[in-house]
Amino acid sequence: AGSIAGQRGWEVGPGAAIIGTSSASSGSQSVELLPASPPTLLARSFAPQTGQPIVFVDFFAQPVAEVDPASATTFDVESSRLNFQNHGSGQGVLRVFDGDGTGGGTWVVTKYATPIGAADRTTNWVRLTVRIDFTAKTWDVYAGGTMVAADLHFRDNSATDLSLVTVSRDTATSSLLDDLFAAPANPLF
């Protein structure tokens, strides 16, 4: 319990993130990214894994979906990026960033939506899985175990292996993260 900064390779800054007991996708604890301005940033670095052209990153989250998605909880998994947007219908719609390989790109709205509560945080835990192909410089995303977007392009084509996962959060509501898995093995099948 307490701050996750420095535990098992996790880094926090700016802001604060704790191991809390308010909710969990499994067990009794999860990571809570606390409200802060500027928004809390949680990061986990990985040592190079040569010879692994495809890597999966799988996690459970209760992210915040905002009307302005630039303020929503955002997940950066190496050269991929995703978040949820509040469309005003009580639903958070998953958005993914289709990169151009040089730092730019465009946001794509998927058909995956999940209920959000009064504070714009998803009411349920959402399982998100990112499949990264370092040879093709593309990535796919699964939500709830179902593929919702495929063959998206990297934001930065210089990425050669999984080195970093970050989560940045909304400034007014906590976001929750649990059960992060990163490996060449497919966690879904």
C-alpha positions in Angstrom: 0.0 0.0 0.0 1.1 3.6 -0.5 2.9 5.3 -3.4 3.7 3.1 -6.3 6.7 5.3 -7.2 9.9 3.1 -7.1 8.0 -0.1 -6.7 8.9 -2.8 -9.3 10.2 -0.3 -11.8 7.2 2.2 -11.7 7.9 5.9 -11.9 5.5 8.7 -11.1 5.8 12.3 -12.0 4.3 14.7 -12.1 1.4 14.0 -9.7 0.8 11.0 -7.5 -0.2 7.4 -7.9 -0.9 4.9 -5.1 -1.6 1.3 -4.5 -5.2 1.5 -3.2 -8.1 -0.6 -2.1 -11.1 1.4 -3.4 -11.6 -1.0 -6.3 -9.7 -3.8 -8.2 -10.3 -5.9 -11.3 -9.0 -8.9 -9.3 -7.7 -9.3 -5.8 -8.1 -6.4 -3.4 -5.7 -3.7 -4.7 -5.1 -1.6 -7.8 -3.1 1.4 -8.9 -5.0 4.8 -8.5 -3.7 7.8 -10.4 -4.7 10.7 -8.2 -6.2 14.0 -9.5 -3.4 16.6 -10.1 -2.6 19.6 -12.2 -0.7 19.0 -14.3 -2.1 15.5 -14.7 -0.4 12.5 -13.0 1.9 10.5 -15.2 2.6 6.9 -14.4 5.4 5.1 -16.3 6.9 1.6 -16.5 10.1 1.1 -18.5 11.1 -2.3 -19.9 14.6 -3.7 -20.8 15.1 -4.5 -24.5 13.8 -7.9 -25.6 15.7 -8.6 -28.8 14.2 -11.2 -31.1 10.6 -10.5 -30.1 9.0 -8.8 -33.1 5.5 -9.1 -31.7 4.6 -8.1 -28.1 1.3 -8.0 -26.2 0.5 -5.5 -23.5 -2.7 -6.4 -21.6 -4.2 -4.5 -18.6 -7.5 -3.7 -16.9 -8.5 -0.1 -16.3 -11.2 2.3 -15.1 -10.2 5.3 -17.2 -11.8 8.7 -17.3 -13.6 9.6 -20.6 -13.9 13.4 -21.2 -15.8 15.4 -23.8 -12.5 16.9 -24.7 -10.5 13.7 -25.1 -7.2 15.6 -24.7 -8.1 15.7 -21.0 -9.0 12.0 -20.8 -6.9 9.2 -19.3 -4.5 8.3 -22.1 -2.5 5.1 -22.4 0.7 5.1 -24.4 2.0 1.6 -25.1 5.4 2.1 -26.9 4.3 3.7 -30.2 0.6 3.3 -29.8 -1.9 5.6 -28.0 -5.5 5.2 -26.9 -8.1 6.8 -24.7 -11.9 7.2 -24.2 -14.1 10.1 -25.2 -17.4 11.1 -23.5 -20.0 11.6 -26.3 -22.6 12.9 -23.8 -24.7 9.7 -23.9 -23.4 8.1 -20.7 -20.9 6.1 -22.8 -17.1 6.4 -23.2 -16.1 5.5 -26.7 -12.6 4.1 -27.3 -10.3 6.2 -29.6 -7.0 5.0 -31.1 -4.2 7.0 -32.6 -3.2 6.0 -36.1 0.3 7.4 -36.4 2.3 8.6 -39.4 5.7 7.2 -38.2 7.2 10.6 -37.5 5.3 11.7 -34.4 2.0 12.8 -36.0 -1.2 11.0 -37.1 -4.9 11.1 -36.6 -7.4 9.8 -33.9 -9.8 7.1 -35.0 -13.0 6.5 -33.1 -13.8 2.7 -32.7 -17.2 1.1 -32.2 -16.3 0.0 -28.7 -18.2 1.9 -25.9 -18.6 1.4 -22.2 -20.8 3.0 -19.6 -19.4 6.0 -17.6 -20.5 7.4 -14.3 -21.1 10.8 -12.9 -17.4 11.6 -12.6 -16.8 10.4 -16.3 -14.9 7.3 -15.1 -16.0 4.0 -16.6 -18.4 2.2 -14.3 -16.8 -1.2 -15.0 -13.3 -2.4 -15.4 -12.3 -2.5 -19.1 -9.8 -5.0 -20.4 -7.5 -3.5 -23.0 -4.9 -5.5 -25.0 -2.5 -4.0 -27.5 -0.6 -6.2 -30.0 2.5 -4.5 -31.3 4.3 -5.7 -34.4 7.7 -4.1 -34.5 8.5 -5.5 -38.0 5.4 -4.1 -39.7 5.4 -1.0 -37.5 1.7 -1.6 -36.8 -0.5 -2.3 -33.8 -3.9 -3.7 -33.0 -6.2 -3.2 -30.0 -8.7 -5.5 -28.3 -11.3 -4.3 -25.8 -13.0 -6.8 -23.6 -11.2 -9.6 -25.6 -12.6 -8.5 -29.0 -10.5 -6.8 -31.7 -11.8 -3.3 -32.2 -9.0 -1.8 -34.4 -6.3 -3.4 -36.5 -3.2 -2.4 -38.6 -2.9 1.0 -37.0 0.5 2.6 -37.7 3.2 3.6 -35.2 3.5 7.2 -34.0 7.3 6.7 -34.2 8.8 4.1 -36.6 12.1 4.1 -34.8 10.7 1.8 -32.1 12.2 -1.6 -32.2 11.0 -3.2 -29.0 8.8 -2.5 -26.0 10.6 0.0 -23.8 7.8 2.1 -22.2 4.2 2.1 -21.1 2.7 5.3 -19.7 -0.7 6.3 -18.3 -1.7 9.9 -17.9 -4.9 10.9 -16.3 -7.6 13.5 -16.1 -7.0 16.4 -13.6 -10.3 16.0 -11.7 -11.0 12.3 -11.2 -8.9 9.3 -10.3 -8.2 6.6 -12.9 -7.5 3.0 -11.9 -5.2 0.4 -13.4 -4.7 -3.3 -12.6 -3.1 -6.5 -13.8 -0.6 -5.2 -16.3 0.9 -7.9 -18.5 3.6 -7.5 -21.2 5.1 -10.4 -23.1 5.4 -12.0 -26.5 2.7 -14.5 -25.5 -0.9 -13.7 -26.5 -2.8 -13.3 -23.2 -6.2 -13.6 -25.0 -5.9 -17.0 -26.6 
